[in-house]
Amino acid sequence: MTKCDSTDADDDDALLMLYNRDLMALSSQVCAPKCLPAPDAKATAVSAVCGSEVTVELSLKGDKVEAFGYAVEACTLTKAVVAIMARAVPGKSRQDIASAGEALQAMMAGTAPPPSGDWAELKILTPVIGYKSRHDTIMLPFEAVEKAFTQRK
């Protein structure tokens, strides 16, 4: 188990069911870092709750992401989000990515349906809605991307 996978009060059968086969398969796609040779932007976000860490690298062409790199030292949930981002982020603008993050946050708050389009895979996280202690780590990759845009060269 990694940092956020170990639990205390939430460690019950319902939480363990969150980590289904599809989620585990998705998260395993980002076990090894994918580094870009000369990123235009790079940032790290760290969860104050569990210590999970996500570093993202962006190669930019105008206002669009051309390539997405990452290094993840985090739980299964965070890794799953990064795996989805690795497919969805290329070709997207800062606003596109921020909008997807807002849609995910609204889904996690229970106020909106899952994101759609290139972000539809985020639906896999709907079982986590009731586990507010996990929301921070789920949003961590979006925080890292926003920081990267802010700190871009």
Buried (B, 14 or more C-beta within 10 A) or exposed (E): EBBBBEBEEBEEEEBEEBBEEEBEEBBEBBEEEBEBEEBBBBBBBBBEBBBBBBBBBBBBEEEBBBBBBBBBBBBBBBBBBBBBBBEBBBEBBBEBBBBBBEBBBBBBEEEEEBBEEBBEBBBBBBBBEEBEBBBBBBBBBBBBBBBBBEEBE
